[in-house]
Amino acid sequence: MSPPRGGSRGGGGGGGAKKSGKKPMSAAAKKAVEAKKIRHAAASVRKADRPGAARAASRPPARGAAAGKGGPAGRTGAGAAGRGQGARKQGAPRGLGGDQVEGRQAVRELLLAGNRRIREIIVAEDQDDTEVLQDIVDLAQDLKVPVREVTRTRLFAEARTESPQGVVAHAAELPEHDLEELVRKKSPQGVPPFLLAVDGVTDPGNLGALLRSAECAGVTGVVLPKHRAVHVTPTVTKAAAGAVEYLPMALVGGLPAALRQLRDAGVWVIGLDAGGDTDLFDLEVADQAVCLVLGAEGKGLSRLVRERCDAVAGIPLLGQLASLNVSAAGALACFEVTRRRIASRKGSA
């Protein structure tokens, strides 16, 4: 992969920088820069008026995404100070996590979204100069994000996933959102909130795949329990392929209490579990404010969570196997809600 135009990357490998003509940005990079400018302009206007902004500003530093310029941004168990030691250890973060992003698509979406500060991007040397990698370098240069080129061995030691695809980014932790904020948030099309809650999902690959499907289906917010559940680790960010940049997430102390709060706010709470009392494809509330609740594989929904649901829906299985992977079941349920919402809009047009 070629180095970024205008200078060397990091430790200064391979001779002095030549002042040859700067290579034009790719079309994707140009679009990305323009999209980022528009998002930043809109975000700066919305930030002061966002519900809970004053409360968020008064929170103690431990609740924030970053401790300050140059300070540690992440709060994962491994922490910024321990990078390079115990590479694939992903301790459960106390907050949402997400301060280390791995994988080409995930890093490119991190740059595209422009929602949080990016400290640096590390790329492995001697990679094929693909369009995605070149877009990452072009975007980083335009956004003044440092890009450091290292050996494959060094990058793999830095990574916390088995296959970082030659790219690792360090950024501020994902921001937490209030549950009330998610209730008030509508989709870009102006339809009621479409939320997703997970109950005891501990596998990061499953959560990442679920978040990717949820974002594509138009989910407007995600509810994660603080305890006994995986948060946003590097494996989650990679499997989500950038979805974490666009999905507002709330961390709640107890999921049953949070579901009761959603019901009190007028949101239909629908659990997804084998042996549910209704069929997923018979849901008649999908075009209203709704929250789908998914349980862990094997255990399903906990008793208290199940009791807080307005209804529990099951997916009809016609084969020999007794269950679906939680990410597959979640994708199916999310797109069933989306299908009904699209049909409802067409019917009312």
Phi, psi and omega per residue, in radians:
M1 nan 2.383 -3.098
S2 -1.330 2.601 -3.137
P3 -1.237 2.845 3.128
P4 -1.136 2.516 -3.132
R5 -1.196 2.491 3.055
G6 1.697 0.139 3.125
G7 2.777 3.109 3.134
S8 -1.578 2.896 3.141
R9 -1.825 1.949 3.001
G10 1.203 -2.068 -2.912
G11 -1.244 0.125 2.981
G12 1.285 0.821 3.070
G13 -1.348 2.623 2.873
G14 1.255 0.877 2.893
G15 1.452 3.070 -3.103
G16 -1.365 2.754 -3.117
A17 -1.358 2.271 3.098
K18 -1.550 2.529 3.133
K19 -1.633 0.835 3.060
S20 -1.348 2.956 -3.085
G21 -1.055 2.484 -3.125
K22 -1.296 2.279 3.137
K23 -1.179 2.300 -3.140
P24 -1.041 2.562 3.091
M25 -1.176 2.624 3.063
S26 -1.204 2.839 3.138
A27 -1.057 -0.696 3.140
A28 -1.111 -0.678 -3.138
A29 -1.182 -0.691 3.111
K30 -1.072 -0.793 3.115
K31 -1.085 -0.678 -3.113
A32 -1.126 -0.732 -3.134
V33 -1.126 -0.767 3.132
E34 -1.103 -0.750 3.128
A35 -1.090 -0.683 3.137
K36 -1.144 -0.708 3.126
K37 -1.080 -0.742 -3.141
I38 -1.133 -0.768 -3.136
R39 -1.105 -0.726 -3.128
H40 -1.140 -0.699 3.132
A41 -1.106 -0.758 3.128
A42 -1.189 -0.696 -3.098
A43 -1.145 -0.654 -3.130
S44 -1.147 -0.545 3.105
V45 -1.322 -0.721 -3.066
R46 -1.293 -0.461 -2.939
K47 -1.028 -0.765 -3.095
A48 -1.218 -0.505 -3.087
D49 -1.659 -0.063 -3.063
R50 -1.150 2.369 3.120
P51 -0.964 2.291 3.107
G52 1.482 0.074 -3.084
A53 -1.125 -0.743 -3.136
A54 -1.129 -0.685 3.126
R55 -1.155 -0.691 -3.137
A56 -1.134 -0.632 -3.106
A57 -1.169 -0.466 -3.104
S58 -1.614 0.027 -3.135
R59 -1.188 2.662 3.053
P60 -1.167 2.713 -3.069
P61 -0.941 -0.543 -3.081
A62 -1.099 -0.357 -3.138
R63 -1.563 -0.183 -3.052
G64 -1.445 3.098 -3.113
A65 -1.479 -0.516 -3.097
A66 -2.482 2.607 -3.091
A67 -1.441 -0.151 -3.114
G68 2.426 2.954 -3.091
K69 -1.062 2.243 3.131
G70 1.436 -0.195 -3.137
G71 -1.498 3.017 3.140
P72 -1.181 2.260 -3.110
A73 -1.632 -0.480 -3.047
G74 -1.714 2.770 3.098
R75 -2.196 0.465 3.133
T76 -1.247 2.838 -3.119
G77 -1.042 -0.626 -3.132
A78 -1.267 -0.724 3.066
G79 1.287 2.784 -3.106
A80 -1.166 -0.589 -3.069
A81 -1.205 -0.365 -3.065
G82 -1.750 0.212 -3.109
R83 -1.122 2.518 -3.132
G84 1.564 -0.163 3.099
Q85 -2.064 2.147 -3.078
G86 1.157 1.034 -2.871
A87 -0.939 -0.768 -3.008
R88 -1.765 0.371 3.045
K89 -1.447 2.159 -3.123
Q90 -2.088 1.403 3.130
G91 -1.091 2.571 -3.123
A92 -1.147 2.135 -3.141
P93 -1.267 2.664 3.094
R94 -1.354 -0.492 3.066
G95 -1.839 -2.689 3.134
L96 -1.188 -0.605 -3.065
G97 1.524 -2.669 3.120
G98 1.545 0.160 -3.095
D99 -1.343 -0.266 3.030
Q100 -2.076 2.115 -3.071
V101 -2.021 2.241 -3.107
E102 -2.236 2.628 -3.121
G103 1.772 2.491 -3.010
R104 -1.121 -0.850 -3.112
Q105 -1.128 -0.708 -3.124
A106 -1.113 -0.743 -3.135
V107 -1.201 -0.705 3.120
R108 -1.090 -0.732 3.128
E109 -1.185 -0.561 3.055
L110 -1.023 -0.763 3.115
L111 -1.223 -0.722 -3.124
L112 -1.100 -0.760 -3.045
A113 -1.155 -0.726 3.132
G114 1.113 0.492 -3.069
N115 -1.597 -0.235 -3.107
R116 -2.598 2.764 -3.078
R117 -1.233 2.350 3.121
I118 -1.924 2.110 -3.077
R119 -1.371 -0.785 3.126
E120 -2.897 2.803 3.042
I121 -2.163 2.312 3.138
I122 -1.954 2.261 3.114
V123 -2.172 2.583 3.101
A124 -1.419 2.447 3.130
E125 -1.314 2.880 3.083
D126 1.042 0.708 3.028
Q127 -1.740 2.738 3.015
D128 -1.120 2.366 -3.058
D129 -1.412 1.299 -3.117
T130 -1.360 2.884 -3.131
E131 -1.099 -0.694 -3.123
V132 -1.110 -0.800 3.138
L133 -1.120 -0.709 3.140
Q134 -1.176 -0.629 3.062
D135 -1.081 -0.712 3.122
I136 -1.047 -0.797 -3.138
V137 -1.142 -0.787 -3.138
D138 -1.083 -0.798 3.132
L139 -1.097 -0.790 3.135
A140 -1.047 -0.707 3.141
Q141 -1.160 -0.790 -3.132
D142 -1.132 -0.587 -3.116
L143 -1.629 0.107 3.092
K144 1.040 0.705 3.045
V145 -1.699 2.186 -3.133
P146 -1.072 2.380 3.073
V147 -2.067 2.192 -3.100
R148 -2.058 2.238 3.120
E149 -1.713 2.264 -3.105
V150 -2.333 3.000 3.078
T151 -1.227 2.795 3.110
R152 -1.057 -0.674 3.140
T153 -1.091 -0.751 -3.136
R154 -1.155 -0.720 -3.139
L155 -1.149 -0.708 -3.128
F156 -1.149 -0.577 3.076
A157 -1.195 -0.527 3.127
E158 -1.333 -0.506 -3.028
A159 -1.289 2.744 3.074
R160 -2.131 0.211 2.986
T161 -2.087 2.870 -3.103
E162 -1.288 -0.435 -3.104
S163 -2.449 1.486 -3.112
P164 -1.332 -0.050 3.120
Q165 1.059 0.505 3.051
G166 1.346 0.205 -3.100
V167 -2.468 2.285 3.035
V168 -2.362 2.352 3.087
A169 -2.120 2.490 3.041
H170 -1.944 2.184 -3.059
A171 -2.455 3.008 3.024
A172 -1.142 2.633 -3.139
E173 -1.094 2.655 3.098
L174 -1.057 2.437 3.133
P175 -1.310 2.518 3.044
E176 -1.532 2.566 3.102
H177 -2.052 2.666 3.080
D178 -1.357 2.592 3.111
L179 -1.047 -0.683 3.125
E180 -1.060 -0.626 3.126
E181 -1.138 -0.699 3.123
L182 -1.150 -0.619 3.136
V183 -1.131 -0.637 -3.104
R184 -1.430 -0.248 -3.027
K185 -1.402 2.186 3.052
K186 -1.773 2.875 3.105
S187 -1.272 2.877 3.088
P188 -0.985 -0.436 3.113
Q189 -1.466 -0.006 3.095
G190 1.456 0.198 3.139
V191 -1.462 2.820 -3.077
P192 -1.053 2.858 -3.120
P193 -0.974 2.498 3.092
F194 -2.249 1.773 -3.020
L195 -1.887 2.766 3.089
L196 -2.310 2.232 3.088
A197 -2.104 2.487 3.130
V198 -2.073 2.420 -3.067
D199 -2.050 1.715 3.038
G200 1.330 0.401 3.073
V201 -1.363 2.044 -3.058
T202 -1.932 -0.164 -3.120
D203 -1.541 2.063 -3.072
P204 -1.139 -0.590 3.102
G205 -1.118 -0.713 3.099
N206 -1.130 -0.775 -3.135
L207 -1.112 -0.753 3.138
G208 -1.066 -0.803 3.121
A209 -1.117 -0.658 3.120
L210 -1.128 -0.750 3.130
L211 -1.128 -0.647 3.122
R212 -1.106 -0.811 3.115
S213 -1.125 -0.704 -3.112
A214 -1.097 -0.766 -3.136
E215 -1.111 -0.738 3.133
C216 -1.140 -0.536 -3.119
A217 -1.447 -0.116 3.105
G218 1.660 0.294 3.059
V219 -1.041 2.365 -3.072
T220 -1.727 -0.139 3.119
G221 -3.013 2.680 -3.092
V222 -2.200 2.420 3.123
V223 -1.974 2.114 -3.133
L224 -2.083 2.378 3.047
P225 -1.321 2.560 -3.131
K226 -1.210 -0.527 -3.003
H227 -2.063 2.645 3.070
R228 0.958 0.690 3.096
A229 -2.739 2.595 3.107
V230 -1.322 2.527 3.048
H231 -1.862 -2.621 -3.008
V232 -1.641 1.587 3.067
T233 -1.552 2.986 3.058
P234 -0.983 -0.617 3.095
T235 -1.129 -0.667 3.102
V236 -1.124 -0.813 -3.116
T237 -1.087 -0.668 -3.129
K238 -1.208 -0.803 3.141
A239 -1.155 -0.536 3.140
A240 -1.334 -0.276 3.057
A241 0.956 0.652 3.080
G242 1.777 -0.144 -3.094
A243 -1.073 -0.513 -3.104
V244 -1.127 -0.338 -3.138
E245 -1.306 -0.324 -3.019
Y246 -2.045 -0.126 -3.107
L247 -1.787 1.945 3.027
P248 -1.117 2.379 -3.097
M249 -2.252 2.467 3.085
A250 -2.059 2.364 3.030
L251 -1.720 2.233 -3.105
V252 -2.116 2.549 -3.125
G253 -1.182 -0.668 3.117
G254 -2.442 2.165 -3.096
L255 -1.164 -0.721 3.115
P256 -0.991 -0.749 3.126
A257 -1.143 -0.667 3.131
A258 -1.143 -0.671 3.128
L259 -1.176 -0.640 3.082
R260 -1.123 -0.689 3.110
Q261 -1.094 -0.697 3.112
L262 -1.123 -0.750 3.131
R263 -1.090 -0.719 3.122
D264 -1.118 -0.463 3.137
A265 -1.519 0.055 3.087
G266 1.601 0.251 3.122
V267 -1.631 2.280 3.050
W268 -1.296 2.209 -3.127
V269 -1.850 1.994 -3.076
I270 -2.041 1.993 3.076
G271 -1.413 2.635 3.083
L272 -2.065 2.023 -3.054
D273 -2.759 2.578 3.079
A274 -1.080 2.445 -3.132
G275 1.318 0.446 3.114
G276 -1.129 2.832 -3.082
D277 -1.466 -0.026 3.043
T278 -2.503 2.920 -3.134
D279 -1.611 2.393 3.117
L280 -0.914 -0.668 -3.054
F281 -1.436 0.054 3.083
D282 -1.891 0.152 -3.118
L283 -1.150 2.197 -3.133
E284 -1.847 0.078 -3.107
V285 -1.917 0.180 -3.036
A286 -1.110 -0.481 -3.112
D287 -1.544 0.090 3.061
Q288 -1.824 3.135 3.063
A289 -1.083 2.135 -2.995
V290 -2.489 2.608 3.046
C291 -2.282 2.099 3.052
L292 -1.538 2.374 -3.129
V293 -2.067 2.148 -3.119
L294 -1.959 2.388 3.117
G295 -1.717 3.009 3.135
A296 -1.241 2.697 3.089
E297 -1.133 2.413 -3.132
G298 1.524 -1.065 -3.096
K299 -1.321 -0.605 -3.059
G300 1.262 -2.720 3.141
L301 -1.301 2.435 3.060
S302 -1.228 2.833 -3.058
R303 -1.042 -0.840 -3.100
L304 -1.138 -0.687 3.117
V305 -1.134 -0.757 3.126
R306 -1.042 -0.696 -3.132
E307 -1.178 -0.431 -3.124
R308 -1.489 -0.115 -3.114
C309 -1.433 2.505 3.026
D310 -1.210 -0.586 3.104
A311 -2.715 2.705 3.060
V312 -2.079 2.110 -3.076
A313 -1.852 2.540 3.081
G314 -2.034 2.753 3.087
I315 -1.761 2.156 3.128
P316 -1.146 2.193 3.136
L317 -1.964 2.159 -3.062
L318 -1.849 -0.061 -3.135
G319 -1.643 -2.826 -3.097
Q320 -1.533 -0.449 -3.114
L321 -1.326 2.655 -2.988
A322 -1.638 -0.204 -3.067
S323 -2.746 2.865 3.039
L324 -1.839 2.709 2.953
N325 -1.020 2.500 -3.050
V326 -1.062 -0.609 3.129
S327 -1.234 -0.618 3.095
A328 -1.211 -0.757 3.103
A329 -1.108 -0.712 3.124
G330 -1.133 -0.713 3.111
A331 -1.086 -0.763 3.132
L332 -1.071 -0.781 -3.122
A333 -1.166 -0.748 -3.141
C334 -1.057 -0.779 -3.094
F335 -1.325 -0.365 3.014
E336 -1.202 -0.710 3.052
V337 -1.085 -0.769 3.131
T338 -1.077 -0.756 3.135
R339 -1.040 -0.784 -3.132
R340 -1.155 -0.643 3.126
R341 -1.175 -0.705 3.101
I342 -1.129 -0.760 3.129
A343 -1.103 -0.672 3.136
S344 -1.128 -0.729 3.128
R345 -1.142 -0.710 3.120
K346 -1.151 -0.658 -3.136
G347 -1.194 -0.522 -3.121
S348 -1.598 -0.081 -3.107
A349 -1.317 nan nan
